[in-house]
Structures are given as C-alpha cells and as structure tokens.
C-alpha cells in the first residue's frame, strides 16, 4: 500500500467495513450476476426489504453499487469492478486455505 494521508486511510477502512459484513457479501455476490431490485435481493437473501435497503444504502455511499429508478422499482448494480477482482482474490485464498486444512486433517486422521 502506498503512503496515504490519514484521511485516505479512513476512506479505505470505511470501504473495507462495508465489505466486512456477510449480508452485504451475499448481496454483492447476487449483483455480480446482474442487476436486481430490492425485492429480488430480499427474497434471494431471506431478509426484509428494509434490511436490504439499509445495506444497499451503505454500499451506494461507498460507490460500490449504483441505483437506477425504473418506474416504481429501483435497480442496483455493481459499479466498482475492483470488487469483483477483490472478491475473487480473497475467496480463492480462503478456498486454498480450507483445502489445505482439509488435507492436513485427512492426513492426521489417516495416521490414527
């Protein structure tokens, strides 16, 4: 990470805080597949529309998603392409760690 002023580091921290919540990660994963309205996201996640709206508001403020009104519905889509790359990088890393742990556990059980 480059030398950043404290104000910029606060913005970076706020960005990661938005990503550090499982419900928002579920929403982002759905939005990676295409745009959705609040009702569709609420149904897919199993949460209320009000809860989903609150999460989407935070993600919109950070510039991760954008909203577009169409008739009586508002649709959301990813706007920050780096989120895709970041999620793939982190998810790939976690998958490798879980696989290694599973292999270690299997090897340990085989010795018993």
C-alpha positions in Angstrom: 0.0 0.0 0.0 1.3 3.4 -0.9 1.9 6.2 1.6 -1.6 7.6 2.1 -2.7 10.5 4.3 -4.8 9.7 7.3 -8.0 10.9 5.6 -7.4 8.5 2.7 -6.7 5.6 5.1 -10.0 6.3 6.8 -11.8 6.1 3.5 -10.0 2.8 2.8 -11.1 1.5 6.2 -14.7 2.5 5.6 -14.7 0.7 2.2 -13.5 -2.5 3.8 -16.0 -2.1 6.6 -18.8 -2.2 4.1 -17.3 -5.4 2.7 -16.9 -6.9 6.2 -20.5 -7.9 6.6 -21.9 -11.3 5.4 -25.2 -10.0 4.3 -23.6 -7.3 2.1 -21.3 -10.0 0.7 -24.3 -12.1 -0.2 -25.9 -9.0 -1.9 -22.7 -8.3 -3.8 -22.5 -11.9 -5.0 -26.0 -11.6 -6.4 -25.2 -8.3 -8.0 -22.1 -9.9 -9.7 -24.7 -11.9 -11.7 -26.6 -8.8 -12.8 -28.7 -6.0 -11.6 -31.6 -6.6 -9.2 -34.2 -4.6 -7.3 -34.6 -4.6 -3.5 -37.5 -7.1 -3.6 -35.5 -9.6 -5.6 -32.4 -9.3 -3.4 -34.6 -9.6 -0.2 -36.2 -12.7 -1.5 -32.9 -14.3 -2.6 -31.2 -13.4 0.8 -34.1 -14.2 3.0 -34.2 -10.8 4.6 -36.7 -7.9 4.7 -36.6 -5.3 2.0 -35.9 -2.7 4.7 -32.8 -4.6 5.8 -31.6 -5.0 2.3 -32.2 -1.3 1.6 -30.1 -0.3 4.5 -27.2 -2.4 3.3 -27.6 -1.1 -0.3 -27.5 2.5 1.0 -24.1 1.9 2.7 -22.7 0.3 -0.5 -24.1 3.1 -2.6 -22.4 5.7 -0.4 -19.1 3.9 -0.8 -19.5 3.8 -4.6 -19.6 0.0 -4.7 -23.1 -0.1 -6.2 -25.3 2.3 -8.2 -29.0 2.6 -8.2 -31.3 3.4 -11.0 -35.0 4.1 -10.8 -37.3 2.5 -13.4 -41.0 3.1 -12.9 -41.8 2.1 -9.4 -38.7 0.0 -8.9 -35.1 0.8 -8.1 -32.5 -1.5 -9.6 -29.0 -1.9 -8.2 -25.8 -2.9 -10.0 -22.1 -3.1 -9.2 -20.2 -0.1 -10.2 -16.8 -0.8 -8.8 -15.2 -3.5 -10.9 -12.4 -3.9 -8.4 -14.9 -5.5 -6.1 -15.1 -8.5 -8.5 -11.3 -8.9 -8.5 -11.0 -8.4 -4.8 -13.7 -11.0 -4.0 -12.2 -13.5 -6.4 -8.8 -12.9 -4.8 -10.0 -13.3 -1.3 -12.4 -16.2 -2.0 -9.6 -18.0 -3.9 -7.2 -17.5 -1.0 -9.8 -18.8 1.6 -10.7 -21.8 -0.6 -7.0 -22.7 -0.8 -6.6 -22.4 3.0 -9.7 -24.5 3.6 -8.4 -27.1 1.1 -5.0 -27.2 2.8 -6.7 -27.6 6.2 -8.8 -30.4 4.9 -5.8 -32.2 3.5 -4.0 -31.8 6.8 -7.0 -33.1 8.8 -7.3 -36.1 6.4 -3.6 -36.9 6.7 -3.9 -36.7 10.5 -6.9 -39.0 10.6 -5.1 -41.4 8.3 -2.3 -41.7 10.9 -4.7 -42.6 13.7 
